Amino acid sequence: MSKDKKAAAKKDKPVVKVPASTVGRAVFAGTQALGAVSAARALRTARAKGDKLALTHAILNAALLVVTLLLAKRTMREAKRAAETTAAAEPLMLPSGK
């Protein structure tokens, strides 16, 4: 495969895969919410103990969640734009049965 084809294939692939189904999106949102609760709890615990390493870890976890949500939002926005710009397919004619 040439470099151009590899670059094009990699460009089309989203960084964060957002599920298309309602249940999949609910699970995605739920895991992000649980991650946010976990990061907040870790941040609070690290501050109380005065542990700088744990504090850094909690801050990085929170930043990771924010970046993941921003990438997911961009992926959904790009998919919506692609769906809007794609021309609707003409319905196939069914045979008359004669």
Backbone atoms as SQL, in Angstrom:
CREATE TABLE atoms (id INTEGER PRIMARY KEY, chain TEXT, resi INTEGER, resn TEXT, atom TEXT, x REAL, y REAL, z REAL);
INSERT INTO atoms VALUES
  (1, 'A', 1, 'MET', 'N', 0.847, -1.169, 0.000),
  (2, 'A', 1, 'MET', 'CA', 0.000, 0.000, 0.000),
  (3, 'A', 1, 'MET', 'C', 0.893, 1.232, 0.000),
  (4, 'A', 2, 'SER', 'N', 0.562, 2.201, -0.831),
  (5, 'A', 2, 'SER', 'CA', 1.386, 3.400, -0.929),
  (6, 'A', 2, 'SER', 'C', 1.139, 4.312, 0.271),
  (7, 'A', 3, 'LYS', 'N', 2.036, 5.284, 0.436),
  (8, 'A', 3, 'LYS', 'CA', 1.922, 6.209, 1.569),
  (9, 'A', 3, 'LYS', 'C', 0.652, 7.042, 1.480),
  (10, 'A', 4, 'ASP', 'N', 0.250, 7.411, 0.258),
  (11, 'A', 4, 'ASP', 'CA', -0.955, 8.222, 0.079),
  (12, 'A', 4, 'ASP', 'C', -2.200, 7.460, 0.524),
  (13, 'A', 5, 'LYS', 'N', -2.274, 6.177, 0.159),
  (14, 'A', 5, 'LYS', 'CA', -3.432, 5.369, 0.545),
  (15, 'A', 5, 'LYS', 'C', -3.463, 5.167, 2.056),
  (16, 'A', 6, 'LYS', 'N', -2.299, 4.945, 2.669),
  (17, 'A', 6, 'LYS', 'CA', -2.237, 4.770, 4.121),
  (18, 'A', 6, 'LYS', 'C', -2.658, 6.052, 4.832),
  (19, 'A', 7, 'ALA', 'N', -2.195, 7.183, 4.316),
  (20, 'A', 7, 'ALA', 'CA', -2.537, 8.469, 4.928),
  (21, 'A', 7, 'ALA', 'C', -4.035, 8.733, 4.803),
  (22, 'A', 8, 'ALA', 'N', -4.616, 8.407, 3.646),
  (23, 'A', 8, 'ALA', 'CA', -6.050, 8.619, 3.446),
  (24, 'A', 8, 'ALA', 'C', -6.864, 7.700, 4.349),
  (25, 'A', 9, 'ALA', 'N', -6.425, 6.449, 4.498),
  (26, 'A', 9, 'ALA', 'CA', -7.150, 5.510, 5.359),
  (27, 'A', 9, 'ALA', 'C', -7.063, 5.943, 6.812),
  (28, 'A', 10, 'LYS', 'N', -5.919, 6.446, 7.219),
  (29, 'A', 10, 'LYS', 'CA', -5.747, 6.883, 8.597),
  (30, 'A', 10, 'LYS', 'C', -6.524, 8.166, 8.859),
  (31, 'A', 11, 'LYS', 'N', -6.625, 9.034, 7.870),
  (32, 'A', 11, 'LYS', 'CA', -7.325, 10.308, 8.018),
  (33, 'A', 11, 'LYS', 'C', -8.819, 10.080, 8.239),
  (34, 'A', 12, 'ASP', 'N', -9.399, 9.113, 7.572),
  (35, 'A', 12, 'ASP', 'CA', -10.827, 8.847, 7.675),
  (36, 'A', 12, 'ASP', 'C', -11.211, 8.168, 8.981),
  (37, 'A', 13, 'LYS', 'N', -10.258, 7.566, 9.658),
  (38, 'A', 13, 'LYS', 'CA', -10.529, 6.828, 10.878),
  (39, 'A', 13, 'LYS', 'C', -10.604, 7.782, 12.071),
  (40, 'A', 14, 'PRO', 'N', -11.730, 7.817, 12.797),
  (41, 'A', 14, 'PRO', 'CA', -11.828, 8.732, 13.937),
  (42, 'A', 14, 'PRO', 'C', -10.960, 8.268, 15.103),
  (43, 'A', 15, 'VAL', 'N', -10.536, 9.218, 15.911),
  (44, 'A', 15, 'VAL', 'CA', -9.715, 8.912, 17.078),
  (45, 'A', 15, 'VAL', 'C', -10.550, 8.226, 18.143),
  (46, 'A', 16, 'VAL', 'N', -11.764, 8.728, 18.336),
  (47, 'A', 16, 'VAL', 'CA', -12.685, 8.159, 19.310),
  (48, 'A', 16, 'VAL', 'C', -13.859, 7.591, 18.548),
  (49, 'A', 17, 'LYS', 'N', -14.152, 6.314, 18.760),
  (50, 'A', 17, 'LYS', 'CA', -15.282, 5.696, 18.076),
  (51, 'A', 17, 'LYS', 'C', -16.523, 5.861, 18.945),
  (52, 'A', 18, 'VAL', 'N', -17.467, 6.622, 18.445),
  (53, 'A', 18, 'VAL', 'CA', -18.717, 6.857, 19.162),
  (54, 'A', 18, 'VAL', 'C', -19.739, 5.869, 18.614),
  (55, 'A', 19, 'PRO', 'N', -20.374, 5.097, 19.489),
  (56, 'A', 19, 'PRO', 'CA', -21.368, 4.127, 19.016),
  (57, 'A', 19, 'PRO', 'C', -22.531, 4.806, 18.306),
  (58, 'A', 20, 'ALA', 'N', -23.098, 4.128, 17.337),
  (59, 'A', 20, 'ALA', 'CA', -24.207, 4.690, 16.567),
  (60, 'A', 20, 'ALA', 'C', -25.549, 4.445, 17.246),
  (61, 'A', 21, 'SER', 'N', -25.659, 3.376, 18.019),
  (62, 'A', 21, 'SER', 'CA', -26.944, 3.046, 18.637),
  (63, 'A', 21, 'SER', 'C', -27.184, 3.871, 19.901),
  (64, 'A', 22, 'THR', 'N', -28.441, 3.980, 20.264),
  (65, 'A', 22, 'THR', 'CA', -28.815, 4.735, 21.461),
  (66, 'A', 22, 'THR', 'C', -28.254, 4.073, 22.715),
  (67, 'A', 23, 'VAL', 'N', -28.336, 2.762, 22.778),
  (68, 'A', 23, 'VAL', 'CA', -27.818, 2.039, 23.938),
  (69, 'A', 23, 'VAL', 'C', -26.295, 2.196, 24.022),
  (70, 'A', 24, 'GLY', 'N', -25.622, 2.103, 22.891),
  (71, 'A', 24, 'GLY', 'CA', -24.172, 2.257, 22.869),
  (72, 'A', 24, 'GLY', 'C', -23.742, 3.642, 23.326),
  (73, 'A', 25, 'ARG', 'N', -24.480, 4.656, 22.886),
  (74, 'A', 25, 'ARG', 'CA', -24.159, 6.023, 23.312),
  (75, 'A', 25, 'ARG', 'C', -24.440, 6.219, 24.797),
  (76, 'A', 26, 'ALA', 'N', -25.492, 5.566, 25.303),
  (77, 'A', 26, 'ALA', 'CA', -25.795, 5.659, 26.731),
  (78, 'A', 26, 'ALA', 'C', -24.683, 5.001, 27.550),
  (79, 'A', 27, 'VAL', 'N', -24.178, 3.873, 27.081),
  (80, 'A', 27, 'VAL', 'CA', -23.075, 3.203, 27.775),
  (81, 'A', 27, 'VAL', 'C', -21.824, 4.068, 27.722),
  (82, 'A', 28, 'PHE', 'N', -21.552, 4.670, 26.560),
  (83, 'A', 28, 'PHE', 'CA', -20.400, 5.562, 26.416),
  (84, 'A', 28, 'PHE', 'C', -20.503, 6.732, 27.391),
  (85, 'A', 29, 'ALA', 'N', -21.673, 7.361, 27.445),
  (86, 'A', 29, 'ALA', 'CA', -21.876, 8.494, 28.355),
  (87, 'A', 29, 'ALA', 'C', -21.776, 8.053, 29.809),
  (88, 'A', 30, 'GLY', 'N', -22.296, 6.867, 30.114),
  (89, 'A', 30, 'GLY', 'CA', -22.225, 6.351, 31.483),
  (90, 'A', 30, 'GLY', 'C', -20.803, 6.093, 31.934),
  (91, 'A', 31, 'THR', 'N', -20.000, 5.523, 31.055),
  (92, 'A', 31, 'THR', 'CA', -18.605, 5.268, 31.430),
  (93, 'A', 31, 'THR', 'C', -17.841, 6.578, 31.599),
  (94, 'A', 32, 'GLN', 'N', -18.169, 7.578, 30.779),
  (95, 'A', 32, 'GLN', 'CA', -17.526, 8.882, 30.935),
  (96, 'A', 32, 'GLN', 'C', -17.936, 9.530, 32.260),
  (97, 'A', 33, 'ALA', 'N', -19.201, 9.391, 32.627),
  (98, 'A', 33, 'ALA', 'CA', -19.679, 9.961, 33.894),
  (99, 'A', 33, 'ALA', 'C', -19.024, 9.260, 35.083),
  (100, 'A', 34, 'LEU', 'N', -18.934, 7.940, 35.019),
  (101, 'A', 34, 'LEU', 'CA', -18.265, 7.211, 36.105),
  (102, 'A', 34, 'LEU', 'C', -16.785, 7.576, 36.187),
  (103, 'A', 35, 'GLY', 'N', -16.169, 7.792, 35.049),
  (104, 'A', 35, 'GLY', 'CA', -14.773, 8.230, 35.038),
  (105, 'A', 35, 'GLY', 'C', -14.609, 9.601, 35.670),
  (106, 'A', 36, 'ALA', 'N', -15.573, 10.496, 35.419),
  (107, 'A', 36, 'ALA', 'CA', -15.521, 11.831, 36.014),
  (108, 'A', 36, 'ALA', 'C', -15.688, 11.759, 37.528),
  (109, 'A', 37, 'VAL', 'N', -16.590, 10.909, 37.997),
  (110, 'A', 37, 'VAL', 'CA', -16.780, 10.737, 39.441),
  (111, 'A', 37, 'VAL', 'C', -15.513, 10.174, 40.068),
  (112, 'A', 38, 'SER', 'N', -14.922, 9.197, 39.404),
  (113, 'A', 38, 'SER', 'CA', -13.692, 8.590, 39.911),
  (114, 'A', 38, 'SER', 'C', -12.548, 9.603, 39.959),
  (115, 'A', 39, 'ALA', 'N', -12.420, 10.419, 38.917),
  (116, 'A', 39, 'ALA', 'CA', -11.358, 11.429, 38.882),
  (117, 'A', 39, 'ALA', 'C', -11.578, 12.480, 39.970),
  (118, 'A', 40, 'ALA', 'N', -12.836, 12.879, 40.190),
  (119, 'A', 40, 'ALA', 'CA', -13.131, 13.861, 41.242),
  (120, 'A', 40, 'ALA', 'C', -12.810, 13.290, 42.617),
  (121, 'A', 41, 'ARG', 'N', -13.151, 12.028, 42.833),
  (122, 'A', 41, 'ARG', 'CA', -12.860, 11.377, 44.110),
  (123, 'A', 41, 'ARG', 'C', -11.349, 11.259, 44.334),
  (124, 'A', 42, 'ALA', 'N', -10.636, 10.892, 43.283),
  (125, 'A', 42, 'ALA', 'CA', -9.179, 10.775, 43.392),
  (126, 'A', 42, 'ALA', 'C', -8.545, 12.132, 43.660),
  (127, 'A', 43, 'LEU', 'N', -9.064, 13.170, 43.030),
  (128, 'A', 43, 'LEU', 'CA', -8.554, 14.526, 43.238),
  (129, 'A', 43, 'LEU', 'C', -8.775, 14.973, 44.688),
  (130, 'A', 44, 'ARG', 'N', -9.963, 14.705, 45.205),
  (131, 'A', 44, 'ARG', 'CA', -10.275, 15.073, 46.589),
  (132, 'A', 44, 'ARG', 'C', -9.388, 14.313, 47.578),
  (133, 'A', 45, 'THR', 'N', -9.201, 13.028, 47.348),
  (134, 'A', 45, 'THR', 'CA', -8.369, 12.212, 48.226),
  (135, 'A', 45, 'THR', 'C', -6.912, 12.658, 48.179),
  (136, 'A', 46, 'ALA', 'N', -6.416, 12.960, 46.987),
  (137, 'A', 46, 'ALA', 'CA', -5.019, 13.386, 46.839),
  (138, 'A', 46, 'ALA', 'C', -4.778, 14.723, 47.527),
  (139, 'A', 47, 'ARG', 'N', -5.749, 15.624, 47.416),
  (140, 'A', 47, 'ARG', 'CA', -5.609, 16.912, 48.103),
  (141, 'A', 47, 'ARG', 'C', -5.596, 16.737, 49.615),
  (142, 'A', 48, 'ALA', 'N', -6.467, 15.860, 50.115),
  (143, 'A', 48, 'ALA', 'CA', -6.547, 15.646, 51.561),
  (144, 'A', 48, 'ALA', 'C', -5.249, 15.045, 52.105),
  (145, 'A', 49, 'LYS', 'N', -4.651, 14.136, 51.342),
  (146, 'A', 49, 'LYS', 'CA', -3.411, 13.498, 51.780),
  (147, 'A', 49, 'LYS', 'C', -2.187, 14.354, 51.487),
  (148, 'A', 50, 'GLY', 'N', -2.300, 15.283, 50.562),
  (149, 'A', 50, 'GLY', 'CA', -1.156, 16.103, 50.170),
  (150, 'A', 50, 'GLY', 'C', -0.162, 15.355, 49.299),
  (151, 'A', 51, 'ASP', 'N', -0.639, 14.316, 48.619),
  (152, 'A', 51, 'ASP', 'CA', 0.212, 13.490, 47.754),
  (153, 'A', 51, 'ASP', 'C', 0.282, 14.120, 46.369),
  (154, 'A', 52, 'LYS', 'N', 1.438, 14.654, 46.006),
  (155, 'A', 52, 'LYS', 'CA', 1.591, 15.356, 44.730),
  (156, 'A', 52, 'LYS', 'C', 1.480, 14.416, 43.528),
  (157, 'A', 53, 'LEU', 'N', 2.008, 13.217, 43.667),
  (158, 'A', 53, 'LEU', 'CA', 1.941, 12.263, 42.567),
  (159, 'A', 53, 'LEU', 'C', 0.493, 11.844, 42.302),
  (160, 'A', 54, 'ALA', 'N', -0.248, 11.556, 43.356),
  (161, 'A', 54, 'ALA', 'CA', -1.660, 11.189, 43.199),
  (162, 'A', 54, 'ALA', 'C', -2.465, 12.371, 42.662),
  (163, 'A', 55, 'LEU', 'N', -2.114, 13.575, 43.072),
  (164, 'A', 55, 'LEU', 'CA', -2.784, 14.775, 42.578),
  (165, 'A', 55, 'LEU', 'C', -2.545, 14.944, 41.080),
  (166, 'A', 56, 'THR', 'N', -1.307, 14.740, 40.650),
  (167, 'A', 56, 'THR', 'CA', -0.974, 14.817, 39.227),
  (168, 'A', 56, 'THR', 'C', -1.736, 13.761, 38.437),
  (169, 'A', 57, 'HIS', 'N', -1.811, 12.566, 38.986),
  (170, 'A', 57, 'HIS', 'CA', -2.532, 11.473, 38.330),
  (171, 'A', 57, 'HIS', 'C', -4.012, 11.815, 38.178),
  (172, 'A', 58, 'ALA', 'N', -4.621, 12.368, 39.212),
  (173, 'A', 58, 'ALA', 'CA', -6.040, 12.733, 39.167),
  (174, 'A', 58, 'ALA', 'C', -6.282, 13.848, 38.150),
  (175, 'A', 59, 'ILE', 'N', -5.388, 14.819, 38.103),
  (176, 'A', 59, 'ILE', 'CA', -5.533, 15.916, 37.141),
  (177, 'A', 59, 'ILE', 'C', -5.410, 15.402, 35.711),
  (178, 'A', 60, 'LEU', 'N', -4.466, 14.509, 35.484),
  (179, 'A', 60, 'LEU', 'CA', -4.302, 13.940, 34.139),
  (180, 'A', 60, 'LEU', 'C', -5.516, 13.094, 33.747),
  (181, 'A', 61, 'ASN', 'N', -6.084, 12.363, 34.696),
  (182, 'A', 61, 'ASN', 'CA', -7.300, 11.592, 34.407),
  (183, 'A', 61, 'ASN', 'C', -8.448, 12.513, 34.021),
  (184, 'A', 62, 'ALA', 'N', -8.600, 13.612, 34.742),
  (185, 'A', 62, 'ALA', 'CA', -9.660, 14.567, 34.423),
  (186, 'A', 62, 'ALA', 'C', -9.437, 15.181, 33.040),
  (187, 'A', 63, 'ALA', 'N', -8.186, 15.528, 32.739),
  (188, 'A', 63, 'ALA', 'CA', -7.870, 16.097, 31.424),
  (189, 'A', 63, 'ALA', 'C', -8.157, 15.089, 30.314),
  (190, 'A', 64, 'LEU', 'N', -7.855, 13.829, 30.562),
  (191, 'A', 64, 'LEU', 'CA', -8.115, 12.780, 29.580),
  (192, 'A', 64, 'LEU', 'C', -9.605, 12.659, 29.297),
  (193, 'A', 65, 'LEU', 'N', -10.414, 12.751, 30.339),
  (194, 'A', 65, 'LEU', 'CA', -11.867, 12.690, 30.144),
  (195, 'A', 65, 'LEU', 'C', -12.363, 13.862, 29.306),
  (196, 'A', 66, 'VAL', 'N', -11.853, 15.036, 29.570),
  (197, 'A', 66, 'VAL', 'CA', -12.273, 16.227, 28.817),
  (198, 'A', 66, 'VAL', 'C', -11.890, 16.088, 27.351),
  (199, 'A', 67, 'VAL', 'N', -10.669, 15.654, 27.097),
  (200, 'A', 67, 'VAL', 'CA', -10.211, 15.497, 25.709),
  (201, 'A', 67, 'VAL', 'C', -11.027, 14.422, 24.998),
  (202, 'A', 68, 'THR', 'N', -11.332, 13.332, 25.678),
  (203, 'A', 68, 'THR', 'CA', -12.139, 12.263, 25.075),
  (204, 'A', 68, 'THR', 'C', -13.522, 12.775, 24.709),
  (205, 'A', 69, 'LEU', 'N', -14.130, 13.552, 25.593),
  (206, 'A', 69, 'LEU', 'CA', -15.448, 14.105, 25.289),
  (207, 'A', 69, 'LEU', 'C', -15.398, 15.081, 24.115),
  (208, 'A', 70, 'LEU', 'N', -14.360, 15.902, 24.051),
  (209, 'A', 70, 'LEU', 'CA', -14.228, 16.838, 22.929),
  (210, 'A', 70, 'LEU', 'C', -14.031, 16.095, 21.612),
  (211, 'A', 71, 'LEU', 'N', -13.222, 15.036, 21.627),
  (212, 'A', 71, 'LEU', 'CA', -13.016, 14.248, 20.411),
  (213, 'A', 71, 'LEU', 'C', -14.297, 13.526, 19.991),
  (214, 'A', 72, 'ALA', 'N', -15.049, 13.021, 20.959),
  (215, 'A', 72, 'ALA', 'CA', -16.312, 12.352, 20.647),
  (216, 'A', 72, 'ALA', 'C', -17.300, 13.337, 20.035),
  (217, 'A', 73, 'LYS', 'N', -17.337, 14.540, 20.586),
  (218, 'A', 73, 'LYS', 'CA', -18.236, 15.567, 20.052),
  (219, 'A', 73, 'LYS', 'C', -17.855, 15.913, 18.615),
  (220, 'A', 74, 'ARG', 'N', -16.545, 16.054, 18.354),
  (221, 'A', 74, 'ARG', 'CA', -16.095, 16.367, 16.998),
  (222, 'A', 74, 'ARG', 'C', -16.426, 15.225, 16.043),
  (223, 'A', 75, 'THR', 'N', -16.246, 13.987, 16.494),
  (224, 'A', 75, 'THR', 'CA', -16.548, 12.830, 15.656),
  (225, 'A', 75, 'THR', 'C', -18.024, 12.792, 15.288),
  (226, 'A', 76, 'MET', 'N', -18.887, 13.068, 16.269),
  (227, 'A', 76, 'MET', 'CA', -20.326, 13.077, 15.993),
  (228, 'A', 76, 'MET', 'C', -20.692, 14.218, 15.061),
  (229, 'A', 77, 'ARG', 'N', -20.080, 15.380, 15.230),
  (230, 'A', 77, 'ARG', 'CA', -20.359, 16.526, 14.366),
  (231, 'A', 77, 'ARG', 'C', -19.928, 16.227, 12.931),
  (232, 'A', 78, 'GLU', 'N', -18.755, 15.618, 12.752),
  (233, 'A', 78, 'GLU', 'CA', -18.274, 15.283, 11.407),
  (234, 'A', 78, 'GLU', 'C', -19.157, 14.232, 10.756),
  (235, 'A', 79, 'ALA', 'N', -19.627, 13.262, 11.536),
  (236, 'A', 79, 'ALA', 'CA', -20.512, 12.239, 10.980),
  (237, 'A', 79, 'ALA', 'C', -21.839, 12.853, 10.545),
  (238, 'A', 80, 'LYS', 'N', -22.325, 13.817, 11.330),
  (239, 'A', 80, 'LYS', 'CA', -23.575, 14.481, 10.975),
  (240, 'A', 80, 'LYS', 'C', -23.407, 15.289, 9.693),
  (241, 'A', 81, 'ARG', 'N', -22.286, 15.999, 9.571),
  (242, 'A', 81, 'ARG', 'CA', -22.026, 16.767, 8.347),
  (243, 'A', 81, 'ARG', 'C', -21.910, 15.858, 7.132),
  (244, 'A', 82, 'ALA', 'N', -21.226, 14.717, 7.308),
  (245, 'A', 82, 'ALA', 'CA', -21.063, 13.780, 6.199),
  (246, 'A', 82, 'ALA', 'C', -22.414, 13.222, 5.768),
  (247, 'A', 83, 'ALA', 'N', -23.287, 12.968, 6.734),
  (248, 'A', 83, 'ALA', 'CA', -24.613, 12.448, 6.404),
  (249, 'A', 83, 'ALA', 'C', -25.452, 13.505, 5.688),
  (250, 'A', 84, 'GLU', 'N', -25.279, 14.769, 6.060),
  (251, 'A', 84, 'GLU', 'CA', -26.039, 15.840, 5.418),
  (252, 'A', 84, 'GLU', 'C', -25.573, 16.098, 3.991),
  (253, 'A', 85, 'THR', 'N', -24.268, 15.987, 3.753),
  (254, 'A', 85, 'THR', 'CA', -23.735, 16.293, 2.427),
  (255, 'A', 85, 'THR', 'C', -23.862, 15.125, 1.454),
  (256, 'A', 86, 'THR', 'N', -24.054, 13.922, 1.957),
  (257, 'A', 86, 'THR', 'CA', -24.191, 12.760, 1.093),
  (258, 'A', 86, 'THR', 'C', -25.573, 12.779, 0.451),
  (259, 'A', 87, 'ALA', 'N', -25.601, 12.614, -0.844),
  (260, 'A', 87, 'ALA', 'CA', -26.868, 12.615, -1.569),
  (261, 'A', 87, 'ALA', 'C', -27.660, 11.366, -1.217),
  (262, 'A', 88, 'ALA', 'N', -28.952, 11.525, -1.125),
  (263, 'A', 88, 'ALA', 'CA', -29.819, 10.395, -0.820),
  (264, 'A', 88, 'ALA', 'C', -29.805, 9.423, -1.998),
  (265, 'A', 89, 'ALA', 'N', -29.781, 8.154, -1.686),
  (266, 'A', 89, 'ALA', 'CA', -29.770, 7.129, -2.727),
  (267, 'A', 89, 'ALA', 'C', -31.171, 6.963, -3.301),
  (268, 'A', 90, 'GLU', 'N', -31.228, 6.729, -4.578),
  (269, 'A', 90, 'GLU', 'CA', -32.509, 6.488, -5.229),
  (270, 'A', 90, 'GLU', 'C', -32.993, 5.086, -4.839),
  (271, 'A', 91, 'PRO', 'N', -34.276, 4.946, -4.547),
  (272, 'A', 91, 'PRO', 'CA', -34.794, 3.624, -4.214),
  (273, 'A', 91, 'PRO', 'C', -34.752, 2.693, -5.429),
  (274, 'A', 92, 'LEU', 'N', -34.474, 1.452, -5.167),
  (275, 'A', 92, 'LEU', 'CA', -34.427, 0.469, -6.245),
  (276, 'A', 92, 'LEU', 'C', -35.848, 0.105, -6.661),
  (277, 'A', 93, 'MET', 'N', -36.032, -0.092, -7.941),
  (278, 'A', 93, 'MET', 'CA', -37.342, -0.511, -8.452),
  (279, 'A', 93, 'MET', 'C', -37.474, -2.007, -8.274),
  (280, 'A', 94, 'LEU', 'N', -38.576, -2.402, -7.745),
  (281, 'A', 94, 'LEU', 'CA', -38.853, -3.828, -7.592),
  (282, 'A', 94, 'LEU', 'C', -39.401, -4.372, -8.904),
  (283, 'A', 95, 'PRO', 'N', -39.071, -5.615, -9.221),
  (284, 'A', 95, 'PRO', 'CA', -39.600, -6.188, -10.462),
  (285, 'A', 95, 'PRO', 'C', -41.137, -6.313, -10.374),
  (286, 'A', 96, 'SER', 'N', -41.788, -6.163, -11.506),
  (287, 'A', 96, 'SER', 'CA', -43.249, -6.160, -11.535),
  (288, 'A', 96, 'SER', 'C', -43.828, -7.561, -11.343),
  (289, 'A', 97, 'GLY', 'N', -43.049, -8.590, -11.524),
  (290, 'A', 97, 'GLY', 'CA', -43.529, -9.951, -11.310),
  (291, 'A', 97, 'GLY', 'C', -44.276, -10.535, -12.494),
  (292, 'A', 98, 'LYS', 'N', -44.219, -9.891, -13.624),
  (293, 'A', 98, 'LYS', 'CA', -44.931, -10.373, -14.819),
  (294, 'A', 98, 'LYS', 'C', -44.164, -11.457, -15.501);
